[in-house]
């Protein structure tokens, strides 16, 4: 059983209205999970007063939330092959909401830490599927704008969470618990949205259901989808999904380089989440709610839209590396903006100067976030989820570790020199996209995985066009 050309049941043949409804639904979940991280962090002060805990204990809640996004997708991705994406969205969003209820009712910091860990586990399960869901329904040349929206929903919501979290946490009648209750309300509305709007987007699951219905109607057991032939066990799926991302992370130069670069950048974002509030309050007398505004940035969305134009223009000559032009610009913007922020946070310099630097920095992060997803997707084809899972693991481990020593580092080095250190490290990593822009195809030619992908694509283009890629065939390509 496979799709006929133009079959409306094929997720890639959904109407544009349906595709955008699914895309927006997926991106909203990514936005909810991102805002949950920043709104929690900015409400530390209210929480510490209420629960009589230390800032380090509160920071552990943030760090354990982040680590869920790195580790859990290694296992949960297997369940999307077995059960489909829609059930995972429904279950994970509902459990994420219940974990937020647990957080809002927590009587002590220990319960907060447990609830934050559960939020990370359930939030990561759904949010990690967004990139795959977009790839399910959009052709490669159409994915730029949906992926820009995905990056925008994550980064902008990160700042938006700081804004509304600061406003609520500083209200004398509300406090940190109401930050969580507002999240519960939003998450509850989202659960209803995903039940009503979300469709199954994984082709293999749709085909398996069609085959099952056909067997039932005809009574002929010979009808099978490609995924039902030599179907591996769940244990085998979990083993593959856990080991292949680690294999890529340890052996593939593309995955290693972008994991290190994006991981460092993401770690610095969480350091700034820890430090910017304190710095703007002490230097410029900002309130908690006003400091949340420093993380809002929409310039990166415009940059990613322009990158899509560059991609269409240069893809015939540059191939996958046409994704990297704006990443090269971001590699320069990141250290420059960090240097400016480090050396201009002074009462003698207007607050708008470091704020502009932070805006430029967050815009650069925005670009890197999207490029890391799209470039790996273009390079690794059927192995995309594994490559992105490896990159996500490295990125979130750094986001886990960095906040744990941020306060101690800034206390010992001061904000100026601590941020200068990050800027210097950013300079060291700046050549990453430039190297791949000019040498990426040569580097990938030495990769065993990339060679197999190119061979598979060539065989597909030479043979009959198939609509569905089989996870069984993917696993049979030994890396």
Secondary structure in CASP SS format (residue, H / E / C, confidence):
PFRMAT SS
TARGET T0000
AUTHOR 0000-0000-0000
METHOD secondary structure of the structure
MODEL  1
X C 1.00
X C 1.00
X C 1.00
X C 1.00
X C 1.00
X C 1.00
X C 1.00
X C 1.00
X C 1.00
X C 1.00
X H 1.00
X H 1.00
X H 1.00
X C 1.00
X C 1.00
X H 1.00
X H 1.00
X H 1.00
X H 1.00
X H 1.00
X H 1.00
X H 1.00
X H 1.00
X H 1.00
X H 1.00
X H 1.00
X H 1.00
X H 1.00
X H 1.00
X H 1.00
X H 1.00
X H 1.00
X H 1.00
X H 1.00
X H 1.00
X H 1.00
X H 1.00
X H 1.00
X H 1.00
X H 1.00
X H 1.00
X H 1.00
X C 1.00
X H 1.00
X H 1.00
X H 1.00
X H 1.00
X H 1.00
X H 1.00
X H 1.00
X H 1.00
X C 1.00
X C 1.00
X C 1.00
X H 1.00
X H 1.00
X H 1.00
X H 1.00
X H 1.00
X H 1.00
X H 1.00
X H 1.00
X H 1.00
X H 1.00
X H 1.00
X H 1.00
X H 1.00
X H 1.00
X H 1.00
X H 1.00
X H 1.00
X H 1.00
X H 1.00
X H 1.00
X H 1.00
X H 1.00
X H 1.00
X H 1.00
X H 1.00
X H 1.00
X H 1.00
X H 1.00
X H 1.00
X C 1.00
X H 1.00
X H 1.00
X H 1.00
X H 1.00
X H 1.00
X H 1.00
X H 1.00
X H 1.00
X H 1.00
X H 1.00
X H 1.00
X H 1.00
X H 1.00
X H 1.00
X H 1.00
X H 1.00
X H 1.00
X H 1.00
X H 1.00
X H 1.00
X C 1.00
X C 1.00
X C 1.00
X C 1.00
X H 1.00
X H 1.00
X H 1.00
X H 1.00
X H 1.00
X H 1.00
X H 1.00
X H 1.00
X H 1.00
X H 1.00
X H 1.00
X H 1.00
X H 1.00
X H 1.00
X H 1.00
X H 1.00
X H 1.00
X H 1.00
X H 1.00
X C 1.00
X C 1.00
X H 1.00
X H 1.00
X H 1.00
X H 1.00
X H 1.00
X H 1.00
X H 1.00
X H 1.00
X C 1.00
X C 1.00
X H 1.00
X H 1.00
X H 1.00
X H 1.00
X H 1.00
X H 1.00
X H 1.00
X H 1.00
X H 1.00
X H 1.00
X H 1.00
X H 1.00
X H 1.00
X H 1.00
X H 1.00
X H 1.00
X H 1.00
X H 1.00
X H 1.00
X H 1.00
X H 1.00
X H 1.00
X H 1.00
X H 1.00
X H 1.00
X H 1.00
X H 1.00
X H 1.00
X H 1.00
X H 1.00
X C 1.00
X C 1.00
X C 1.00
X C 1.00
X C 1.00
X C 1.00
X H 1.00
X H 1.00
X H 1.00
X H 1.00
X H 1.00
X H 1.00
X H 1.00
X H 1.00
X H 1.00
X H 1.00
X H 1.00
X H 1.00
X H 1.00
X H 1.00
X H 1.00
X H 1.00
X H 1.00
X H 1.00
X H 1.00
X H 1.00
X H 1.00
X H 1.00
X C 1.00
X C 1.00
X C 1.00
X C 1.00
X C 1.00
X H 1.00
X H 1.00
X H 1.00
X H 1.00
X H 1.00
X H 1.00
X H 1.00
X H 1.00
X H 1.00
X H 1.00
X H 1.00
X H 1.00
X H 1.00
X H 1.00
X H 1.00
X H 1.00
X C 1.00
X C 1.00
X C 1.00
X C 1.00
X C 1.00
X C 1.00
X C 1.00
X H 1.00
X H 1.00
X H 1.00
X C 1.00
X C 1.00
X C 1.00
X C 1.00
X C 1.00
X H 1.00
X H 1.00
X H 1.00
X H 1.00
X H 1.00
X H 1.00
X H 1.00
X H 1.00
X H 1.00
X H 1.00
X H 1.00
X H 1.00
X H 1.00
X H 1.00
X H 1.00
X H 1.00
X H 1.00
X H 1.00
X C 1.00
X H 1.00
X H 1.00
X H 1.00
X H 1.00
X H 1.00
X H 1.00
X H 1.00
X H 1.00
X H 1.00
X H 1.00
X H 1.00
X H 1.00
X H 1.00
X H 1.00
X H 1.00
X H 1.00
X H 1.00
X H 1.00
X H 1.00
X H 1.00
X H 1.00
X H 1.00
X H 1.00
X H 1.00
X H 1.00
X H 1.00
X H 1.00
X H 1.00
X H 1.00
X H 1.00
X H 1.00
X H 1.00
X C 1.00
X C 1.00
X C 1.00
X H 1.00
X H 1.00
X H 1.00
X H 1.00
X H 1.00
X H 1.00
X H 1.00
X H 1.00
X C 1.00
X C 1.00
X C 1.00
X H 1.00
X H 1.00
X H 1.00
X H 1.00
X H 1.00
X H 1.00
X H 1.00
X H 1.00
X H 1.00
X H 1.00
X H 1.00
X H 1.00
X H 1.00
X H 1.00
X H 1.00
X H 1.00
X H 1.00
X H 1.00
X H 1.00
X H 1.00
X H 1.00
X H 1.00
X H 1.00
X H 1.00
X H 1.00
X H 1.00
X H 1.00
X H 1.00
X H 1.00
X H 1.00
X H 1.00
X H 1.00
X H 1.00
X H 1.00
X H 1.00
X H 1.00
X H 1.00
X H 1.00
X H 1.00
X H 1.00
X H 1.00
X H 1.00
X H 1.00
X H 1.00
X H 1.00
X H 1.00
X C 1.00
X C 1.00
X C 1.00
X C 1.00
X C 1.00
X C 1.00
X H 1.00
X H 1.00
X H 1.00
X H 1.00
X H 1.00
X H 1.00
X H 1.00
X H 1.00
X H 1.00
X H 1.00
X H 1.00
X H 1.00
X H 1.00
X H 1.00
X H 1.00
X H 1.00
X H 1.00
X H 1.00
X H 1.00
X H 1.00
X H 1.00
X H 1.00
X H 1.00
X H 1.00
X H 1.00
X H 1.00
X H 1.00
X H 1.00
X H 1.00
X H 1.00
X H 1.00
X H 1.00
X H 1.00
X H 1.00
X H 1.00
X H 1.00
X H 1.00
X H 1.00
X H 1.00
X H 1.00
X H 1.00
X H 1.00
X H 1.00
X H 1.00
X H 1.00
X H 1.00
X H 1.00
X H 1.00
X H 1.00
X H 1.00
X H 1.00
X H 1.00
X H 1.00
X H 1.00
X H 1.00
X H 1.00
X H 1.00
X H 1.00
X H 1.00
X H 1.00
X H 1.00
X H 1.00
X H 1.00
X H 1.00
X H 1.00
X H 1.00
X H 1.00
X H 1.00
X H 1.00
X H 1.00
X H 1.00
X H 1.00
X H 1.00
X H 1.00
X H 1.00
X H 1.00
X H 1.00
X H 1.00
X H 1.00
X C 1.00
X H 1.00
X H 1.00
X H 1.00
X H 1.00
X H 1.00
X H 1.00
X H 1.00
X H 1.00
X H 1.00
X H 1.00
X H 1.00
X H 1.00
X H 1.00
X H 1.00
X H 1.00
X C 1.00
X C 1.00
X H 1.00
X H 1.00
X H 1.00
X H 1.00
X H 1.00
X H 1.00
X H 1.00
X H 1.00
X H 1.00
X H 1.00
X H 1.00
X H 1.00
X H 1.00
X H 1.00
X H 1.00
X C 1.00
X C 1.00
X C 1.00
X C 1.00
X C 1.00
X C 1.00
X C 1.00
X C 1.00
X H 1.00
X H 1.00
X H 1.00
X H 1.00
X H 1.00
X H 1.00
X C 1.00
X C 1.00
X C 1.00
END
